Amino acid sequence: MTKHMIIAGVPRAGKSTVSQRIAKKFGYQHISMDSVIAGFEKAFPSVGIDTGADTDVKENVQSISAKIAPFLRAMMDSGEYDECDYGMVIDVFQLLPEDYRKYIDPAVCEIYYFITSDVTAEERFELLKQYDTPRDYTYYKPEEENRRDCAEIVEISKYYKEQCEKYQLPYFETAWNREKVLGDFIRRLNEE
């Protein structure tokens, strides 16, 4: 395993769950980029990050990814974890494979994508309802908003899958067997 690891992909595909498991099992420092991005969005509006922008979801992900990728590189180049045996495991939604390839050194940081592209928007919504708990942010959203978000998640998942194939990066489909996929992934890391 490399010094750092990025767990990227769409919301509710298991990024935070698998990142927390990696941190616990292997001693990595877990960093949730959702919190960092929210901080940039609120404290530094001049950066131009707007997660709720009234624009095409794909365009918004492209815009945020282009800003976040160099920031992630700077975090890794900071030397903050150089003296430690462990590094960071970063979970992030808005990081495209093309920006990972452009900005991040794979010898220092590997990446894995978690997506839900093999479902329809309605199937994604039904899965969300089935597994939603009060600990999930989607639990408190109106049903119509969750339906719209599920359609966008499927759209972005397909885009990530296409990009992962183009840039030969690993991705994992978690729509139907999420816990099994996450468990198999952790076991695979353990064997490396």
N, C-alpha and C positions, 0 to 999 in steps of 0.2 A: 504494500500500500504506500501511496505517496505521502508527503508531509501534510498536504491539505487535500480536502475532498469537497466537491460541490454536488449537492443533491438538488437537481433542478426539475422543473416540470409544472404541471397545472395544479390549481388548488384542489384539495381533497383527494389527491392521488396517493398520499402517504409520505410526502417529503419530510414533514416535521416529525412524524412517527419514526421513520427509518433513521433520520438524523439524530434523534434523541437516543435511539438504540445504539447507533454507532458510537456516540459520545460516551455512553455508559459502558459499553463493552470494550472499546479500544482506547478510551482516555482522551479523545479529541475534545476540543472546546467547541460547543455548539453555538452557532450564530444564525439567528433567523433574520434574513434580509428583509422580510416583511416589516419588521420593526425599524430597521435602519432606513428603508425606503420611506416609511411613514414619517420618520424624523426629518429626512431631507425635504419631503413634501411640505411639511408644516413649518419648519424652521428656516429653510432656504428656498423659497418659491422661485427665486431667480435661476435655480438649476433647471427648472422646467419639467420637473417630474410631477405628473398629475395622474394618479392611478384611476381616478374616476372621470377622466376626460371624456367629453361627449364626442367621441370619435370612434372609428372602427377599432375593435379590440386588437386586431393584428397590428395595425399601425401604432397603437399605443404601446404594445409590448415591444415592438421594434425600437421605438423612441426611448423607452426606459432602458432596454437592454444595452443600447449604444452608450448610455451614460453610466450604467452600473458596472459593465465589464471592466473599463479602465480603473474604476474605484476598487473592484475586487483584486485586480492585479496589484494596485498600490498597497492594499492590505497585506497581500502575500509578500511583496517586496520590502515591507517595513522592517523585517527582521525580528519582529515581536516574538516569534516562537522559535527562533533559530537555536537557542540554547536548550530547548525542551525536546523530549523524546516524542512529543505529540504536536499536532497542529490544529487546524480548524476544520470542522465539518460545517459547511454553509448550506442552508436550504434557501432556495430562491425560485420565485415564479418567473420573473421577467429577465431571463438570460437565454438568448438564442444560441444555438450551436455555432452559427457563423461568428458571433462575437466572442464566444469562448475560444474558438480557433484563432481569432485575430489577436486577442489580448492575453490569454492565459497560457503559461508554459505547462504542457502536459507532463513534463518530467517532475514538476513541483506539485501539480494539482490535477487529479483525475476528476471526471464528471460522469454522472449517471442521471438519466432523465426518467421520470415517472409520469406516465400519461394515461389518459382514458379515451383512446381514439376508436376503439372497437365497439362502440355503442351509439345508438341514436341519442338525440337530445332528450327524448322522452324516457328512454331507458336510463340515462344518466340521472334524470330527475327522480325516477322511481328508486334507484339505488341510494340517492341522497336521502330521500325520505325514510328508507328502510334503516339506514345506519346513523341518522342524525341524532345527536344527544345534546343536552343542555351545555356540554363543554365545547360544542362546535359553534362557530360564529354564524353558520347558515341556519341554525336552529331558530334564531330570532328574526330572521329575514322574512318578509312576506312571500307567500307561495309564488306569486307572479314574478317577483325579482329572482327567486331561486330558479324558476323555469328559464328565464332569460339568461341567467348566469350559466346554467347547465349547457345551453346551446352554445354559448361562447367557449366554454371549457372544451367541448367536443371539437369545435372549430380549431382552437389553438392546439389541442392535442394532435390533431391531424397535421397541422403545420410543423409542430415539433418533430413528429415522426418522420415527415418528409425531409426535414433538415438533418435529423440524426442519421438517416440513411445516406444523404448526400455527403455529410462530413464524417461518416463512419464512426459515430459515437453511440455508445450503448443506451438503450431505452428499455423500459419495462412497462408492460401493459397491466394496469391494476384494476380495471373496471369490474371484472368478475371474481377473481380470486385474490383479492388484495392481501389478505393476511398470509396466504401461502407464498405469494410472490415476494413480499417483504421478508418473510422468514428465510426463504431460499436465498435471497440476496445477501442477508447477513451471514448465513452459513458459507456462502461462496467467498465473502470477504475474509472470513475466519480461516479458510483454507489457503489463502494467498500468502 
